[in-house]
Amino acid sequence: MSSTQHTPLPYYEDHSPGAGTLPPRPWTPSSDAARLSLNGTWSFRLSPTATAEDDAFARPGYDARGWDEIPVPGHWVLHGHGAPIYTNVRYPFPVDPPHVPAENPTGDHLRVFDLPGDWPDGGDAVLRFEGVESCARVWLNGEELGTFKGSRLPHEFPVGGLLEPSGNVLAVRVHQWSSGSYLEDQDQWWLPGIFREVTLEHRPEGSLADYFVHASYDHTTGEGTLRIDSDPGGRITVPELGIDLATGESATVPVEPWTAETPRLYEAWLTTVGESVSLRVGFRTVVVEDGLLKVNGRRVLFRGVNRHEFHPENGRAVDLATMRRDLVLMKRHNINAVRTSHYPPHPAFLGLCDELGLWVIDECDLETHGFGVLDWRNNPVDDDRWTPALLDRAERMVERDKNHPAVVMWSLGNECGTGRGLSAMADWIRERDPSRVIHYEGDHSCADTDVYSRMYAPHEEVDLIGRRTEPPWSDPELDAKRRALPFIQCEYAHAMGNGPGGLSEYQRLFEAHERCQGGFVWEWIDHGFTRRAPDGRFYHVYGGDFGEELHDGNFVCDGLVFPDRTPSPGLIEYKKVIEPVRIEGAETDGAGGADGAVRITNGHDFADLSHLAFTWTYEAEGEAIGSGELAVPPLPPGESVELKLPAPPPGAEAGAETWWTVEARLAAATAWAEAGHTVAWAQLPATAPGAGARALASGEAPRREGDRIVLGPGVFDAATGALTSLGGLPVTEPPRLDIWRAPTDNDNGASWQPDERWGVIWRRLGLHRVRHRTDAVETTPDGALTVRTRVAPAAVDIGLETVYRWTADAAGRLSLAVSVTPLGEWPCPLPRLGLRLGVPAALGDAEWFGGGPGEAYPDTRTAARVGRWALPVDELQTPYVRPQENGARIDVRWARLTAPDGSGVRIEGDPAFWFTARRWTTEQLDAAEHTPDLDPSNDTVWLNLDHGQHGIGSQSCGPGVLAEHRLDATSAEFSFTFSRLT
């Protein structure tokens, strides 16, 4: 007879959220109760397992002089102890919940501190941890306080009876892996450590244990109602409103409401017998009504972004200045909403959202995505043993953040499938705080939610949802409920590498269907850690660069800003697409053009246009020749006005291409931008663009001189017809057809996406290694040099018949007309279609007339402004963390490349073209994994002059390129004229 004894699980593996902690309470940044920061340098020891060392280090008198030192807040893997790990979905350890590997890096932390001389006598004290990953066990002066999990949530312990005036020993043992790790599979770096603040807070007798600010707004009366419940009771004063009342009582007074556009806050004081705290109160009401999410009686449109917490050197230890920098950048780029993916942010971040004005979806610290690849077997959210831990996480989020007016939705978490635990969380939140709506994307039945939320729904499906004609859910009752809910895309437009494309098409749907209340681009920042190359250049690294055995590469770099928080072209595009003011051409008298008009529409949800000043500029060939103010009335939200433009100012040359540029700028400084900051703009053509290059009448016939042919300023190889020099300027690589681009992350796509992954198909077809065969080099009586070629990849029978027809004129210009005819059945669109050539490296300065100043592609072109631009070639590059196609300027009429002495080449195109200049080849760009892999050539600047580019899309985790932005293989004709500059 045998028996089996079950050994209790260790605290880091049991299902519980921990033991010994106090009930959660609000984050209170300003209190007259004493506080002591315990941030700074701590002693540190790393062990390879959870049980390698005993707890002797926690006892007073322990000799830790041989230990290392580490900053708190911080992550030990960023300070020479182990390494970060990046996975998107897969757990980096065997899935056997709640167990974790024996190889469990464990960091012991020690801090010895003295109490300040003015530390109050009496009362109690609490030790507060704002964030520790992933499980902590805590001692003070040798006494164990308890344990906790829930990495992005606060935990407190009572310690008043343990404190000494000096020599207090705080010991914290942190495990990288715990049962809590199964709840934190959140598409980010796994970064263990004490990464948020540690503080000691005095709690006087009669101090606040809890308080809840209820500040609603009645849009029909313009009045706000304030009630603050607190434990213990006290008194609330709002001097600006003349409010002085006891907690638990209500006052209704006229107020200015809080919105993300008008973030009006009132300073208030909550006082009990033991403590006084300052509060910032914002009055607003959030409801779902008539199938819409409304704030203060009005539908809101989220122009949002998902934000992980990240710093390229400090990981998730993000300081207040960086948080403010993020939010200021968001506001300057017209972003009005943040989803705190996939956990509650540092609490100070929400205070900044209150102040600066952003709607917030506050998301619980919960994701179990790795169970999805296992068909959701043993998913913790559908296992009652885990429900206390899930509820603990929901409670800690809500209780910490409930007093922020910016928070309009509670999110249960992210990508957890479905289960009873989620329903329990929703029930608890709804009972505790009925003033906000509940969000969760993972259950498309919307059984527990107040909004219908999706990720990466393609445009056509969003259109159906907007019309409330989406395919029905299997349960008629749930289908009826869901069809009546407002819709958001909690993630869309995956901003990985070059992209995302298709933003403007999404925005048109959000504006056309009132049910579609916007979305949140994935995501804010590339999570690339800073590293220095041997040559001293800084660059950023991603998954796999730390030797991880399991990783998801650069999928962690999918943000609108680069790791150093420089805006990417995607952010510039997003700002333009989501402008809250629409400026369009109008024709009040049917004349248009110089006698036309402009229509201004206020797209704000709440603010009128009185905070903006409007200006016009009249430009000819990209040069401003006149400007002035445009008087626009203070339109209320949703209203439009048509205004006559002034008469065009004199000064434009006959036949010049002219444009009106109308801008809306801040009339006065705000907390996030100076006066004059551009909020919205548009360009309206005053005259049609003129014709560009033409096949020129020959000034002289081509003549053969030995093994070369001379045509005007051009010298050609007689055997191949390749241009070798232009007016004495060496052509380091002759112009020839180019169809390859270094695939973008969106070209390569994601394996789980249903659309074709064109980058993979292009490479399989061999488009990166096409061959050029010269079939004929002919001189014709009309003075032209014609070169007939076939361009095709190996092993397939498709190709492109390409004819180059060169002519010259007496002015010394050389013109090239190109005709392209597809051969065979092409199974895919082309990456690009145009010419590639090389010019001497000395031609390092670029100037062009066309779209700029940044890059643009067919479906990322909204922010391209027609003008005359100039940049060094080196600054034309976009430094995506993983190098890929970049830097194309759109709608270029002419471009020129010059050396410091002004010599060089000018290129005109017909029709307008894409212009790219680089000091490396496309092949080198394609092969590079990090920016230092690109070594600038000392000999050549490579130019691409493209007749067409395939769109970008967002297929790295979303839909592919829309049909209208595909570059299909069809017959094409285009031309360029080359002039030597001396």
Stockholm file with secondary structure:
# STOCKHOLM 1.0

chainA/1-982         MSSTQHTPLPYYEDHSPGAGTLPPRPWTPSSDAARLSLNGTWSFRLSPTATAEDDAFARPGYDARGWDEIPVPGHWVLHGHGAPIYTNVRYPFPVDPPHVPAENPTGDHLRVFDLPGDWPDGGDAVLRFEGVESCARVWLNGEELGTFKGSRLPHEFPVGGLLEPSGNVLAVRVHQWSSGSYLEDQDQWWLPGIFREVTLEHRPEGSLADYFVHASYDHTTGEGTLRIDSDPGGRITVPELGIDLATGESATVPVEPWTAETPRLYEAWLTTVGESVSLRVGFRTVVVEDGLLKVNGRRVLFRGVNRHEFHPENGRAVDLATMRRDLVLMKRHNINAVRTSHYPPHPAFLGLCDELGLWVIDECDLETHGFGVLDWRNNPVDDDRWTPALLDRAERMVERDKNHPAVVMWSLGNECGTGRGLSAMADWIRERDPSRVIHYEGDHSCADTDVYSRMYAPHEEVDLIGRRTEPPWSDPELDAKRRALPFIQCEYAHAMGNGPGGLSEYQRLFEAHERCQGGFVWEWIDHGFTRRAPDGRFYHVYGGDFGEELHDGNFVCDGLVFPDRTPSPGLIEYKKVIEPVRIEGAETDGAGGADGAVRITNGHDFADLSHLAFTWTYEAEGEAIGSGELAVPPLPPGESVELKLPAPPPGAEAGAETWWTVEARLAAATAWAEAGHTVAWAQLPATAPGAGARALASGEAPRREGDRIVLGPGVFDAATGALTSLGGLPVTEPPRLDIWRAPTDNDNGASWQPDERWGVIWRRLGLHRVRHRTDAVETTPDGALTVRTRVAPAAVDIGLETVYRWTADAAGRLSLAVSVTPLGEWPCPLPRLGLRLGVPAALGDAEWFGGGPGEAYPDTRTAARVGRWALPVDELQTPYVRPQENGARIDVRWARLTAPDGSGVRIEGDPAFWFTARRWTTEQLDAAEHTPDLDPSNDTVWLNLDHGQHGIGSQSCGPGVLAEHRLDATSAEFSFTFSRLT
#=GR chainA/1-982 SS CCCCCCCCCCTTTSSSCEESCCCCCCCCSCBSSCEEECCEEEEEEEESSTTSSCSGGGSTTCCCTTSEEEEESCCGGGTTSSCCEEESSSCSSCCBTTBCCSCCCEEEEEEEECCCTTCCSSSEEEEEESCEESEEEEEETTEEEEEEECTTSCEEEECGGGCCSSCEEEEEEEESCCGGGGGEECSEEECCEECSCEEEEEECTTCCSEEEEEEEEETTTTEEEEEEEEESCCEEEEGGGTEEEETTCEEEEECCCBCSSSBCCEEEEEECSSCEEEEEECCCCEEEETTEEEETTEECCEEEEECCCCBTTTBTCCCHHHHHHHHHHHHHTTCCEEECTTSCCCHHHHHHHHHHTCEEEEECSCEEGGGGGGTTTTCGGGCGGGHHHHHHHHHHHHHHHTTCTTEEEEECCSSCCCCHHHHHHHHHHHHHCTTSEEECSSCTTCTTCSSEEEESCCHHHHHHHHTTCSCCCSSHHHHHHHHTSCEEEEEESCCCSSCCCCHHHHHHHHHHCTTEEEEEESCSBCCCEEEECTTSCEEEECTTTTCCSSCCGGGGCCCSBCTTCCBCHHHHHHHHHTCSEEEEEECSSSCCGGGCEEEEEECCSSCCSTTEEEEEEEEETTEEEEEEEECCCCCCTTCEEEEECCCCCSCCCTTCCEEEEEEEEESSCCSSSCTTCEEEEEEEESSCCCCCCCCCCCSSCCEEETTEEEETTEEEETTTCCEEEETTEECSEEEEEECCCCCCHHHHCCTTCSSCCHHHHHHHHTGGGCEEEEEEEEECTTSCEEEEEEEECTTSSCEEEEEEEEEECTTSEEEEEEEEEEESCCCSCCSEEEEEEEEETTCCEEEEEEEESSCCCTTSCTTCEEEEEEEEGGGGCCCCSSCCSCCCEEEEEEEEEECTTSCEEEEEEEEEEEEEEESSCHHHHHHCSSGGGCCCCSSEEEEEEEEEECCCCCTTTSCCCCGGGCCCCCCEEEEEEEEEEC
#=GC SS_cons         CCCCCCCCCCTTTSSSCEESCCCCCCCCSCBSSCEEECCEEEEEEEESSTTSSCSGGGSTTCCCTTSEEEEESCCGGGTTSSCCEEESSSCSSCCBTTBCCSCCCEEEEEEEECCCTTCCSSSEEEEEESCEESEEEEEETTEEEEEEECTTSCEEEECGGGCCSSCEEEEEEEESCCGGGGGEECSEEECCEECSCEEEEEECTTCCSEEEEEEEEETTTTEEEEEEEEESCCEEEEGGGTEEEETTCEEEEECCCBCSSSBCCEEEEEECSSCEEEEEECCCCEEEETTEEEETTEECCEEEEECCCCBTTTBTCCCHHHHHHHHHHHHHTTCCEEECTTSCCCHHHHHHHHHHTCEEEEECSCEEGGGGGGTTTTCGGGCGGGHHHHHHHHHHHHHHHTTCTTEEEEECCSSCCCCHHHHHHHHHHHHHCTTSEEECSSCTTCTTCSSEEEESCCHHHHHHHHTTCSCCCSSHHHHHHHHTSCEEEEEESCCCSSCCCCHHHHHHHHHHCTTEEEEEESCSBCCCEEEECTTSCEEEECTTTTCCSSCCGGGGCCCSBCTTCCBCHHHHHHHHHTCSEEEEEECSSSCCGGGCEEEEEECCSSCCSTTEEEEEEEEETTEEEEEEEECCCCCCTTCEEEEECCCCCSCCCTTCCEEEEEEEEESSCCSSSCTTCEEEEEEEESSCCCCCCCCCCCSSCCEEETTEEEETTEEEETTTCCEEEETTEECSEEEEEECCCCCCHHHHCCTTCSSCCHHHHHHHHTGGGCEEEEEEEEECTTSCEEEEEEEECTTSSCEEEEEEEEEECTTSEEEEEEEEEEESCCCSCCSEEEEEEEEETTCCEEEEEEEESSCCCTTSCTTCEEEEEEEEGGGGCCCCSSCCSCCCEEEEEEEEEECTTSCEEEEEEEEEEEEEEESSCHHHHHHCSSGGGCCCCSSEEEEEEEEEECCCCCTTTSCCCCGGGCCCCCCEEEEEEEEEEC
//
